[in-house]
Amino acid sequence: MPPKPKPVMLDVDGVECKLSNPDKIYFPELGENGGRKGDLVDYYQTMALAGPLLAAIGGRPTFLQRFPDGVEGEQIYQKHLPKYHPDHVQSTKIVFPSKRTGQAFCPRIPADIVWAANLGTFTFHSWPTLDGDNDHPDQLRIDLDPADGKTFDDVRRVALDLLKPFLDEIGMTGFAKTSGSRGVHVFVPIRPEWDFIATRRAVIALGRELERRAPDAVTTSWWKEERGDRIFIDYNQNARDRSMASPYSARKSARARVSTPVTWEELVDVDPDDLTIATVPALVEKRGDPWADIDEHRSGLETLLEMVVRDEANGLGDLVYPPNYPKMPGEPPRVPPSKMVAEHWDADGNRVE
């Protein structure tokens, strides 16, 4: 067996960081031409030092989606900060839906990003909260999730023709990014004055309004058997402990695609395949970060919460939570409609044996 190569020591803004196995192939389709572990770490070092990545996740609880053996290897989804880490790496206390607590990775400086990348982190999944108050989100996160057979163009149309005009109507500012696959993510900055229950219900109300405007194109149904080929507004991305791929995160893809912030004008004709770890740094250097002023556009939830009240008056209450969450007040039964027998459930959605 050949000797294990010595790690390369990187100077990241004055902090020494280790890069181990830089020639290990992470993206076989790219091979040695941009597909090595060293290429991924170099991408993250560049984006961290340039500023936009750290601006997006700095001070936020952040989970690490790791592929230490590359895109074809097994995934490690890490919610807790590893026990052994450099002194410069910090954590923040989070509370899970079960009420258990944990310490999540909370990046502060560029070296933190590079350290995580050396662990094989492809994607940084950040919470919509900031350290110091991880109970009150400062962002709504709207995940436009395509059904099988739908394309990025289908999702793009919903974002441009439905979501953006509606946000304009209610005085909220959305910031769009590619998901790194066929979807579109829109983050809406808000004042951190409401808890996760309120922000999730606000996104449900938003999704229902889009449903009313385009019932053949959009759905808020949690159950796939009811969605058909419509674009799903994944409202549960706003539940506590749910996180989304951060801006400028690489995704698990053969081309090393990146979840990339774009202007609404760019979204009109952008091709997600063109946004990779090889191309995004030059794009940012050329035109800057379209999310640079996101925190200057915070709004309130009053209008959406008024819609929640209106919907409830019309018989539209809460929707289903993910299966690993405790039963929530007012939540309907967590059973697909095709398997639900009415007499087995009480009015509060509890199973009657």
C-alpha positions in Angstrom: 0.0 0.0 0.0 1.5 3.4 -1.0 2.2 5.8 1.9 -0.7 8.2 2.7 0.1 11.6 1.2 1.0 14.3 3.7 -1.7 17.0 4.2 -1.2 20.4 2.6 -1.3 23.3 5.1 -3.3 26.3 3.9 -3.1 29.9 5.1 -6.7 31.1 5.3 -6.8 34.7 6.2 -4.0 34.2 8.7 -5.4 30.9 10.1 -3.7 27.6 9.3 -6.0 24.9 7.9 -5.3 21.4 6.9 -6.1 20.0 3.5 -5.8 16.2 3.4 -5.8 14.1 0.3 -6.2 17.0 -2.1 -6.0 14.7 -5.2 -8.8 12.4 -4.1 -11.4 12.4 -6.8 -14.7 13.7 -5.6 -16.5 14.2 -8.9 -15.5 11.3 -11.3 -17.2 13.0 -14.3 -14.7 15.8 -14.0 -11.8 13.7 -12.8 -8.5 15.5 -12.4 -9.8 18.5 -14.4 -11.7 20.2 -11.6 -13.1 17.1 -9.8 -10.6 16.6 -7.0 -11.2 17.3 -3.3 -8.6 20.0 -3.6 -10.8 21.8 -6.2 -13.8 21.7 -3.9 -11.8 23.1 -0.9 -10.3 25.7 -3.2 -13.8 26.8 -4.3 -14.9 27.1 -0.6 -11.7 29.0 0.3 -12.3 31.4 -2.5 -16.0 32.0 -1.7 -15.3 32.3 2.0 -12.5 34.9 1.5 -14.6 36.8 -1.1 -17.3 37.2 1.4 -20.7 36.1 0.0 -20.7 32.6 1.5 -19.8 33.8 5.0 -22.4 36.6 4.7 -25.0 33.9 4.0 -24.2 31.5 6.8 -22.0 33.3 9.2 -23.5 33.2 12.7 -26.2 30.7 11.7 -26.6 27.1 13.0 -25.3 25.1 10.0 -25.6 21.3 9.3 -22.9 19.6 7.2 -23.8 17.3 4.3 -20.6 15.4 3.9 -19.4 13.0 1.2 -15.9 12.1 2.4 -15.5 9.6 -0.5 -16.9 11.9 -3.1 -20.2 12.3 -4.9 -20.6 8.5 -5.4 -19.8 7.7 -1.8 -22.0 7.5 1.3 -23.5 10.6 2.9 -22.9 11.8 6.4 -25.5 14.4 7.5 -24.0 16.1 10.6 -26.2 18.2 12.8 -23.9 18.4 15.8 -20.5 20.0 15.8 -17.8 17.2 15.8 -16.2 16.7 19.2 -12.8 17.3 17.9 -12.4 20.6 16.1 -9.9 23.5 16.0 -10.2 26.2 18.6 -11.4 28.7 16.0 -14.5 26.7 15.2 -17.5 27.6 17.3 -21.0 26.3 17.9 -24.4 27.6 18.8 -27.1 26.0 20.9 -30.1 24.7 19.1 -33.3 23.1 20.3 -34.8 20.2 18.3 -38.6 19.5 18.0 -38.2 16.8 20.6 -37.0 19.5 23.1 -33.5 18.0 23.1 -30.7 20.4 22.7 -27.5 20.3 20.7 -24.5 22.3 19.6 -24.5 23.1 15.9 -21.5 24.3 13.8 -21.7 28.1 13.6 -19.2 29.5 11.1 -17.6 32.9 11.9 -14.4 33.2 9.8 -13.3 31.9 6.4 -11.1 29.2 8.1 -14.2 27.7 9.6 -15.6 27.1 6.1 -12.3 25.6 4.8 -12.1 23.3 7.9 -15.6 21.9 7.2 -14.8 21.5 3.5 -11.8 19.4 4.3 -14.2 17.0 6.2 -15.8 16.4 2.8 -18.6 18.9 3.2 -20.4 19.4 -0.1 -23.4 21.4 1.2 -23.8 23.8 4.1 -27.4 23.6 5.4 -28.2 26.7 7.4 -31.0 27.5 9.8 -33.1 30.7 9.2 -31.9 32.1 12.5 -28.9 33.8 14.0 -26.8 32.8 17.0 -28.2 34.5 20.1 -31.8 33.8 19.1 -32.3 30.5 17.4 -36.0 30.5 18.2 -37.1 33.4 16.0 -36.4 33.0 12.2 -35.2 36.0 10.3 -36.1 34.5 6.9 -39.0 32.7 5.3 -37.7 30.0 3.0 -39.8 29.1 0.0 -38.8 25.9 -1.7 -40.3 25.3 -5.1 -40.0 21.6 -5.5 -40.7 20.0 -8.9 -42.6 16.8 -9.4 -41.1 14.0 -11.3 -41.1 14.9 -15.0 -41.1 18.6 -14.3 -38.1 20.7 -15.4 -36.3 23.8 -14.1 -38.2 25.8 -16.7 -41.5 24.7 -15.1 -40.3 25.8 -11.7 -38.8 29.0 -13.1 -42.2 30.0 -14.5 -43.9 29.6 -11.1 -41.2 31.7 -9.4 -41.4 34.5 -12.0 -45.1 34.5 -12.9 -46.7 33.7 -9.5 -44.4 34.0 -6.6 -42.5 37.2 -7.4 -45.7 39.2 -8.3 -47.4 38.0 -5.1 -44.5 39.0 -2.9 -44.5 42.5 -4.6 -48.2 42.8 -3.9 -47.8 42.2 -0.2 -44.6 44.3 0.1 -42.1 41.5 0.7 -38.8 41.1 -1.0 -37.7 37.7 -2.2 -34.2 36.7 -3.1 -33.9 33.8 -5.6 -31.3 31.1 -6.1 -31.0 27.9 -8.0 -31.3 24.8 -5.9 -28.4 23.1 -7.7 -30.9 20.8 -9.3 -34.3 21.4 -10.9 -35.7 23.6 -8.1 -35.7 27.2 -7.1 -35.3 28.6 -3.6 -36.6 32.0 -2.6 -35.5 33.5 0.8 -37.6 36.4 2.2 -35.9 38.4 5.0 -38.2 39.2 7.9 -37.9 40.8 11.3 -37.1 38.1 13.9 -40.3 38.7 15.9 -42.1 35.4 15.3 -41.5 31.8 16.2 -41.2 28.7 13.9 -44.9 27.9 14.2 -45.9 31.4 12.9 -43.3 31.5 10.0 -44.3 28.0 8.9 -48.0 29.0 8.9 -47.2 32.1 7.0 -45.6 30.1 4.2 -48.6 27.7 4.2 -50.8 30.8 3.6 -48.5 32.0 0.9 -48.6 28.6 -0.8 -52.4 28.4 -0.6 -52.7 31.8 -2.3 -50.5 30.6 -5.1 -52.6 27.5 -5.3 -55.7 29.6 -5.7 -54.2 31.6 -8.5 -52.8 28.6 -10.4 -54.4 25.4 -9.1 -53.1 23.4 -12.0 -49.5 24.5 -11.5 -49.0 24.7 -7.7 -49.8 22.5 -4.7 -49.3 22.6 -0.9 -50.2 18.9 -0.5 -47.7 17.0 1.7 -48.8 13.7 0.2 -47.3 12.9 -3.2 -50.4 10.9 -4.2 -52.2 14.3 -4.3 -49.6 16.4 -6.0 -49.8 15.1 -9.6 -47.3 17.0 -11.7 -47.7 20.3 -9.9 -44.9 22.3 -8.2 -44.9 21.6 -4.5 -44.5 24.6 -2.1 -42.5 22.7 0.6 -43.8 24.7 3.6 -42.2 22.3 6.1 -38.8 23.8 5.2 -39.8 26.4 7.7 -40.4 24.0 10.6 -37.9 24.0 13.5 -34.7 22.0 12.7 -35.3 22.0 9.0 -32.5 23.6 7.0 -31.9 24.4 3.4 -28.8 24.4 1.2 -27.2 27.7 1.7 -26.4 30.2 -1.0 -23.1 29.2 -2.8 -23.2 25.6 -1.5 -22.0 22.9 -3.8 -24.6 20.1 -4.3 -24.3 16.3 -4.8 -24.1 16.4 -8.6 -21.8 15.0 -11.2 -20.9 18.5 -12.5 -20.4 19.9 -9.0 -23.3 22.3 -9.4 -23.8 25.1 -7.0 -26.9 26.5 -5.4 -26.4 30.0 -6.7 -28.1 33.4 -6.0 -29.4 35.1 -9.1 -31.2 38.3 -9.7 -34.8 38.0 -10.9 -33.7 39.2 -14.3 -31.0 36.5 -14.4 -33.5 33.8 -13.4 -35.3 34.4 -16.7 -32.7 32.5 -18.7 -30.2 31.1 -16.3 -29.1 27.5 -16.8 -28.3 25.7 -13.5 -25.8 23.4 -15.4 -23.6 26.5 -16.0 -23.3 27.3 -12.3 -20.6 25.1 -10.8 -17.6 25.3 -8.5 -15.5 26.1 -11.5 -17.7 29.0 -12.8 -19.4 30.7 -9.8 -16.3 32.4 -8.3 -15.7 34.3 -11.6 -19.4 35.2 -11.8 -19.4 36.7 -8.3 -16.2 38.6 -9.1 -17.7 40.0 -12.2 -21.2 41.0 -11.0 -21.0 40.8 -7.2 -23.4 39.1 -4.9 -27.1 39.7 -5.6 -28.0 38.9 -2.0 -25.5 41.4 -0.6 -28.2 43.7 0.8 -30.7 41.0 1.9 -30.8 42.1 5.5 -31.8 45.6 4.5 -35.1 44.4 3.2 -36.7 42.8 6.3 -40.5 43.0 6.5 -43.2 41.8 8.9 -45.5 38.8 8.7 -48.7 40.7 9.4 -50.3 40.4 6.0 -49.5 36.6 5.7 -50.8 36.0 9.3 -54.0 37.8 8.4 -54.3 35.3 5.6 -53.8 32.5 8.0 -56.7 33.7 10.1 -58.9 34.1 6.9 -58.0 30.6 5.8 -58.9 29.1 9.2 -62.2 30.9 9.1 -62.8 29.2 5.7 -62.0 25.8 7.2 -58.3 25.6 6.1 -56.3 24.9 9.2 -52.7 23.6 9.7 -51.1 21.1 7.4 -49.1 17.9 8.2 -45.6 18.1 9.8 -42.8 15.7 8.9 -43.0 12.3 10.5 -40.2 12.7 13.0 -41.9 15.7 14.7 -44.1 15.4 17.8 -47.8 15.7 17.1 -48.7 19.4 16.9 -51.9 21.1 18.1 -54.4 21.5 15.2 -52.4 19.2 12.9 -54.4 16.9 10.6 -53.8 13.2 10.7 -50.4 12.1 9.4 -51.7 9.5 7.0 -52.1 9.6 3.3 -55.7 10.2 2.2 -55.8 6.9 0.4 -55.2 5.1 3.7 -57.3 7.2 6.0 -60.4 5.8 7.5 -62.4 8.6 9.0 -63.7 6.7 12.1 -60.1 5.9 13.2 -59.3 9.6 13.8 -60.8 12.2 16.2 -61.4 15.9 15.5 -57.9 16.8 16.7 -56.2 14.3 14.3 -55.4 11.8 17.0 -55.7 8.1 16.2 -58.6 6.3 17.9 -57.9 2.6 18.5 
